[in-house]
């Protein structure tokens, strides 16, 4: 029995785009958050294998969400 971490990055990106009324590039998110572009790309492609607390905090603040809205655990 094993669960998995569910990455909701793209869902939050789309939600923010709707709220702002404009498209967000991964480069813009990288610049706005101070997170390396390659890291943002991994989040967008759901290829994250390490969840660094500084990255989690920066993304939660950027998307204005709680951690459980950014990542979730499914059994």
Backbone bond lengths (Angstrom), bond angles and torsions (degrees), N, CA, C in turn:
res aa  C-N    CA-C-N  psi(-1)  N-CA   C-N-CA  omega(-1)  CA-C   N-CA-C  phi
1 X - - - 1.453 - - 1.529 108.47 -
2 X 1.302 116.19 117.74 1.459 119.65 177.08 1.516 109.87 -140.56
3 X 1.307 114.77 145.96 1.450 120.55 179.06 1.509 110.53 -102.10
4 X 1.305 114.82 -171.27 1.459 118.85 177.97 1.514 110.27 -148.83
5 X 1.317 114.12 153.28 1.461 121.63 175.74 1.526 107.73 -87.31
6 X 1.317 116.02 131.11 1.463 121.88 179.38 1.523 108.41 -104.92
7 X 1.312 116.00 122.37 1.454 124.94 -178.60 1.534 108.43 -92.29
8 X 1.321 117.39 120.84 1.470 121.67 -177.77 1.535 112.64 -107.81
9 X 1.328 115.93 21.38 1.462 121.55 -177.11 1.531 112.22 -54.15
10 X 1.313 117.10 -52.54 1.467 120.09 -175.45 1.532 111.49 -65.48
11 X 1.294 116.94 -35.50 1.466 121.11 176.38 1.536 110.11 -62.19
12 X 1.324 116.11 -43.76 1.464 120.14 178.98 1.524 111.65 -68.93
13 X 1.330 116.60 -35.79 1.469 120.64 176.52 1.525 109.84 -61.07
14 X 1.319 116.87 -46.65 1.466 121.31 179.84 1.527 111.25 -63.85
15 X 1.318 116.17 -40.31 1.466 120.30 179.10 1.533 110.55 -62.58
16 X 1.343 116.10 -42.54 1.473 120.02 179.49 1.531 110.49 -67.03
17 X 1.328 117.68 -39.11 1.461 121.15 177.97 1.530 110.51 -60.00
18 X 1.323 116.74 -43.02 1.473 120.19 178.57 1.520 110.73 -63.51
19 X 1.339 115.22 -42.24 1.462 119.64 -179.38 1.527 111.34 -64.68
20 X 1.337 116.92 -40.24 1.460 121.17 -178.93 1.521 113.07 -83.39
21 X 1.324 116.43 -20.87 1.452 120.30 -178.62 1.511 113.78 76.50
22 X 1.333 116.97 21.06 1.465 120.21 178.12 1.519 110.08 -150.85
23 X 1.327 114.62 159.59 1.464 122.36 -179.09 1.525 110.78 -74.47
24 X 1.319 116.51 140.64 1.461 122.26 175.41 1.513 109.11 -109.26
25 X 1.309 116.62 127.41 1.461 119.31 174.66 1.523 108.63 -89.01
26 X 1.313 115.31 157.97 1.459 119.76 176.58 1.524 109.95 -64.30
27 X 1.324 116.41 -33.31 1.463 120.82 177.26 1.529 110.82 -62.76
28 X 1.322 117.15 -42.42 1.478 120.84 178.66 1.527 110.40 -63.50
29 X 1.320 116.53 -42.86 1.468 119.69 178.33 1.518 109.71 -61.91
30 X 1.319 116.87 -41.66 1.456 121.87 178.32 1.530 110.97 -59.86
31 X 1.309 116.71 -46.86 1.465 121.84 -179.64 1.531 110.51 -65.43
32 X 1.323 116.19 -46.86 1.470 120.79 -177.41 1.527 113.01 -64.27
33 X 1.337 116.93 -34.61 1.467 120.54 -176.59 1.516 113.30 -94.59
34 X 1.341 117.16 -19.71 1.454 120.53 -174.77 1.522 112.85 79.07
35 X 1.322 116.30 12.30 1.467 122.38 178.98 1.525 108.07 -91.75
36 X 1.320 116.93 137.69 1.465 121.54 -179.51 1.532 110.73 -54.71
37 X 1.323 115.42 141.27 1.466 121.20 -179.32 1.531 111.14 -56.30
38 X 1.316 117.59 -40.95 1.470 119.99 -179.06 1.524 111.41 -62.89
39 X 1.316 116.46 -34.84 1.470 120.28 177.24 1.517 110.54 -68.53
40 X 1.334 116.81 -44.10 1.469 120.90 177.39 1.526 109.75 -60.72
41 X 1.324 116.82 -40.51 1.464 121.26 178.70 1.534 110.46 -61.14
42 X 1.325 117.37 -42.27 1.470 120.18 178.30 1.525 111.29 -62.60
43 X 1.326 116.29 -39.78 1.464 119.69 177.20 1.531 110.10 -63.23
44 X 1.325 117.03 -44.35 1.457 121.66 -178.36 1.528 112.07 -64.53
45 X 1.328 116.55 -34.64 1.469 121.26 -178.95 1.526 112.57 -92.06
46 X 1.330 116.38 6.39 1.465 122.52 -179.31 1.530 111.29 55.73
47 X 1.325 115.07 46.57 1.465 121.69 -179.96 1.526 112.03 -117.28
48 X 1.321 116.70 21.25 1.465 120.84 -179.34 1.524 108.92 -73.77
49 X 1.329 115.61 129.60 1.460 119.95 177.91 1.526 111.49 -118.20
50 X 1.316 116.51 -10.47 1.467 121.79 -179.49 1.523 108.18 -136.13
51 X 1.311 116.09 126.80 1.464 121.39 -177.29 1.520 110.02 -104.73
52 X 1.310 116.51 93.62 1.451 123.77 -178.63 1.532 109.84 -79.51
53 X 1.313 116.67 133.98 1.461 119.77 -175.93 1.531 113.17 -61.61
54 X 1.323 118.84 -35.97 1.465 120.76 179.50 1.527 111.27 -66.24
55 X 1.315 116.27 -38.01 1.470 120.93 177.87 1.525 109.75 -67.25
56 X 1.329 116.12 -45.19 1.466 120.66 179.51 1.526 110.72 -59.15
57 X 1.315 116.98 -45.02 1.470 120.91 179.41 1.530 110.59 -62.86
58 X 1.324 117.00 -46.52 1.471 120.77 -178.80 1.529 111.47 -61.25
59 X 1.329 117.18 -43.03 1.467 119.98 179.89 1.526 111.61 -69.20
60 X 1.332 117.19 -40.33 1.469 119.71 177.27 1.522 110.90 -61.64
61 X 1.317 116.89 -42.37 1.464 120.13 178.42 1.524 111.46 -66.53
62 X 1.321 116.89 -41.69 1.469 120.91 -179.25 1.529 111.51 -62.77
63 X 1.332 115.75 -46.25 1.465 119.76 -178.80 1.526 112.65 -86.31
64 X 1.327 116.72 -4.70 1.466 122.81 179.22 1.526 111.16 57.53
65 X 1.347 114.75 53.10 1.460 121.37 -178.42 1.531 110.01 -135.17
66 X 1.323 115.20 167.43 1.460 121.51 170.76 1.518 108.25 -84.86
67 X 1.313 116.00 162.00 1.464 121.38 -178.96 1.528 112.43 -54.87
68 X 1.329 116.88 -39.17 1.464 120.49 -178.48 1.529 112.96 -66.09
69 X 1.328 116.99 -15.59 1.460 120.46 175.45 1.518 111.84 -88.25
70 X 1.313 117.15 -18.99 1.464 122.73 178.87 1.522 111.28 -90.17
71 X 1.319 116.15 -47.09 1.468 120.76 176.39 1.516 107.88 -133.11
72 X 1.312 115.02 152.48 1.459 120.94 -179.40 1.524 108.36 -141.30
73 X 1.302 116.30 160.68 1.462 121.84 177.18 1.517 108.62 -111.99
74 X 1.315 115.66 126.88 1.469 121.58 176.03 1.508 109.56 -114.07
75 X 1.313 116.14 131.67 1.472 120.48 177.38 1.505 110.55 -75.73
